[in-house]
Amino acid sequence: MLFLCSGSAASLLHATSSPPRSRAVGMSATKATGLSFLSPDAVERAKAGNPIEKVKLAKDGTTAFTSVYEYAAAIRAGSLTWEEVEKADLDTRLKWVGLLHRGKRTPGRFMMRLRTPNGIISSELMRFYADSVEPYGPDLGVVDITTRQNFQLRGIPLEDAGDVTDGLHARNQTAFQSALDNVRNLVGSPLAGIDDQEMVDTRHLCTVLSDLISLDPDTGTRGNPKWGNLPRKFNIAVSGSRDDFAHTHINDIGLEPCAHSETREMGFNVVIGGYMSIKRVAHSVEGDMWVPAQVQPVVDVSEAILRIFRDEGARGDRQKARLMWLIEEKGVEAFRDQVAAEAEAYGRGTVVQRAQPKPTGDFTRRELLGVHAQPQPGLSRVGVHVPAGRLSVAECRAIADLADAYSAGEIRATVEQNIILPNVADAEVPKLLAEPALNGGRLSVDPGNIVGHTVSCTGSQFCGLAMVETKANAEAVAKLLDERLVTPRPLRIHWTGCPNSCGQVQAADIGIMGGPAKKFDPESGKNKAVPGCNIFLGGTIGENAHLSLEPAVKGVPLEHDILVPKLEELIIEHFGGTPRPAPSAGAGGLLAKVKALFRRD
C-alpha cells in the first residue's frame, strides 16, 4: 500500500484498512477550515499580513477540497468557463488540491502536483498518469519527476481535475495539500528496505507523516485542515543512511539516522530550517534533538515543530516567513526547548533527548543508477535514467511495463529525477537491460557520468517565473558535454530557471541558474540582452553537505556555442575532466553496422 497506515500508525491517525474516501463517496462530510485551527494571535497577524494571507482569510484554502469538483462540473455543463473562475481561486486556493494554474505559459491549463511519500508508486499509478495527460497531446500532456521524489501531471484543464483527483484517490494517492502554504512531499530513502547499509527504513515513516498532513482523522477524507493554513511552504525529509539520499540539509525538518551513544537504539538527530528561495538560501542548522526511529516520537516532534510554525511563523513578508526566520528570531536553543516541551506535553510517551554523536569513519555516497546487488539473495535494484525528469505518455507506459515484468509493479523515484526498479531477480537482469525501452530511446541504465546526473526544474516551457528554458537545454547540453569530456566521477549539473532554485543549483557540482546576459550584436555594434545564466560551483550533498551560495561566473549567454565551451573549461579546471578520445573511423563504422544488424533482427 502506498499511502495507508497500518499497525500503530493506523491507530495513531485513526485510519482504516480501506482507501481514504474521495469526494465522490465521502467528501460531503463537514470539514473544519484551516483558519479555525490558528491561534488568535496568528489570525490577527494574518489580518495585517501579505496578500496571500488576506486571500486565505477571505475564503479558506481548504474550500478547494470541494470547489474543484464544483468548478469542474460547471465547466462541463457549460454554465461556467475557466476564465470566469474567481481569480483568487484560480491562482491561489486551487493549489490546496495540487492544481497550479500555468496562466502565463498555457492559460487555462494546470499542473497537478501529487503526494508520493518516499517516492514509491505502482505500475497502475504510472499508467493512470499516462492516461490522465494523454488527451492533451505530446506538447502539453507530459509527466515530470521532481527534486522532491514526486510526480507532476501537466496540461490538465479544470473540467477534468475532479475526475483525475477521484482516480488518484481510488488508487490510494492524492494531490491534496501539495502546493503553496502546505507541507510538500515527504522525501525518504529510495533504497528503503533494499539497502545493506540501511540504518532506518523510511517508507512507513514517510507514509505516516504524509497522512498526518493530508488525511483528515475526523472524516477519513483527504485534506487535513489542521495543517491547511501554514505561513509558508514546509519541507520534511527522512534520511535512511549516511548517504542522505533525501537531502535533509535543505529541508525545514531533516531527520538524520543516528544510533544513541549509550543504548545503541537507532533514532534521528533533527536538523531544522533548511530552504531555498529567491531571496535567501539557508543550510539547515543542528536542532540538538534526538528521538527514536519510531512512529510516535517522529510524529510528535514533527507535529510540535509544525504547530509552532503555524501559529507563530511570520505572516507579513513572505520572503521572511520560512521556518528558519522563526528559529533565528527565537534562537536555536530556545526553539529546541519549546519543541521538546510541546512534544513531551502531548502525553504520548515521547522524550526528546539531546543530539547524539554522528557516525564516524570513512563513507562514500553510493550510486543509484545502474545495477546493484540488494541484501536480499538473488535480487538487484536497477536505476534508470530519465533525462531532466521528463516523461512522455509512451515512456510512462514503458516504465510501467518494465515494472510489471521485473519489479512486481513497484517503481521508485529519486530526488535526482530518475527511477529505480527494485527487487529484480538477478537471473532476469540481462533480459531487463536488453529491453528496447532502455536502448535507443531516452531511457537508459548506464547514461554516463554527465548525462546521468543532470537535474532540471520545469523551466519557461510551463513556469511563468523561469527566465530561461531549462529541461530541453539541460538534456542537450549534457549530451554535448558527454561527447567532448570524460569525468572521473559522476558530475552533478543542476539547472534552474530563476533564483527560486527549484533545481537546487546551490547543492550541485555545477549549478546553472537562468539570469540576464549580454552578447555583442555585430549589426548594431552594441551588446544586447540575451537569455543567459549564472554558474555556481562546488555544492556538495550527503554527509557534511555544503551549499554554494554565490555564483562563480555571471552573465553567460545560454547559446550552446558559448555556454558549452565555458562549462568544458570549468569541468576540466575544477572536476578533473579530460577530453574524450575520438573513436576511430573503422571502429565507429563497425559499431554502426552491428547496431543496424540488430535493429533489422
C-alpha positions, 0 to 999 in steps of 0.5 A: 500500500502506498499511502495507508497506515497500518499497525500503530500508525493506523491507530495513531491517525485513526485510519482504516484498512480501506482507501481514504474516501474521495469526494465522490463517496465521502467528501460531503462530510463537514470539514473544519477550515484551516483558519479555525485551527490558528491561534488568535494571535496568528489570525490577527497577524494574518489580518495585517499580513501579505496578500496571500494571507488576506486571500486565505482569510477571505475564503479558506484554502481548504474550500478547494477540497470541494470547489474543484469538483464544483468548478469542474462540473460547471465547466462541463455543463457549460454554465461556467468557463475557466476564465470566469473562475474567481481569480483568487481561486484560480491562482491561489486556493486551487493549489490546496488540491495540487492544481497550479494554474500555468496562466502565463505559459498555457492559460487555462491549463494546470499542473497537478502536483501529487503526494508520493511519500518516499517516492514509491508508486505502482505500475497502475499509478504510472499508467493512470498518469499516462492516461490522465495527460494523454488527451492533451497531446505530446506538447502539453500532456507530459509527466515530470519527476521532481527534486522532491521524489514526486510526480507532476501531471501537466496540461490538465484543464479544470473540467477534468481535475475532479475526475483525475483527483477521484482516480488518484484517490481510488488508487490510494494517492492524492494531490491534496495539500501539495502546493503553496502554504502546505507541507510538500512531499515527504522525501525518504530513502529510495533504497528503503528496505533494499539497502545493506547499509540501511540504518532506518527504513523510511517508507512507513515513516514517510507514509505516516507523516504524509497522512498526518498532513493530508488525511483528515482523522475526523472524516477519513477524507483527504485534506487535513485542515489542521495543517491547511493554513501554514505561513509558508511552504514546509519541507520534511525529509527522512534520511535512511543512511549516511548517504542522505539520499533525501537531502535533509540539509535543505529541508525545514525538518531533516531527520538524520539516522543516528544510533544513541551513544549509550543504548545503541537504539537507532533514532534521528538527530533533527536538523531544522530550517533548511530552504531555498528561495529567491531571496535567501538560501539557508543550510539547515542548522543542528536542532540538538534533538534526538528521538527514536526511529519510531512512529510516535516520537517522529510524529510528535516532534514533527507535529510540535515543530509544525504547530509552532510554525503555524501559529507563530511563523511570520505572516507579513513578508513572505520572503521572511516567513520560512521556518528558519526566520522563526528559529533565528528570531527565537534562537536555536536553543530556545526553539529546541526547548519549546519543541521538546516541551510541546512534544513531551506535553502531548502525553504520548510517551515521547522524550526528546533527548539531546543530539547524539554523536554522528557516525564516524569513519570513512563513507562514500555516497553510493550510486543509484543508477545502474545495477546493484546487488540488494541484501536480499539473495538473488535480487538487484535494484536497477536505476534508470535514467530519465533525462531532466525528469521528463516523461512522455505518455509512451515512456510512462507506459514503458516504465510501467511495463518494465515494472510489471515484468521485473519489479512486481509493479513497484517503481521508485523515484529519486530526488535526482529525477530518475527511477529505480526498479527494485527487487529484480531477480538477478537471473532476469537482469540481462533480459531487463537491460536488453529491453528496447525501452532502455536502448535507443530511446531516452531511457537508459541504465548506464547514461554516463557520468554527465548525462546521468546526473543532470537535474532540471526544474520545469523551466519557461516551457510551463513556469511563468517565473523561469527566465530561461528554458531549462529541461530541453537545454539541460538534456542537450547540453549534457549530451554535448558535454558527454561527447567532448569530456570524460569525468572521473566521477559522476558530475552533478549539473543542476539547472534552474530557471530563476533564483527560486532554485527549484533545481537546487543549483546551490547543492550541485557540482555545477549549478546553472541558474537562468539570469540576464546576459549580454552578447555583442550584436555585430549589426548594431555594434552594441551588446544586447540582452540575451537569455543567459545564466549564472554558474555556481560551483562546488555544492556538495550533498550527503554527509557534511553537505555544503551549499554554494551560495554565490555564483562563480561566473555571471552573465553567460549567454545560454547559446550552446556555442558559448555556454558549452565551451565555458562549462568544458573549461570549468569541468576540466579546471575544477572536476578533473575532466579530460577530453574524450578520445575520438573513436576511430573511423573503422571502429565507429563504422563497425559499431554502426553496422552491428547496431543496424544488424540488430535493429533489422533482427 
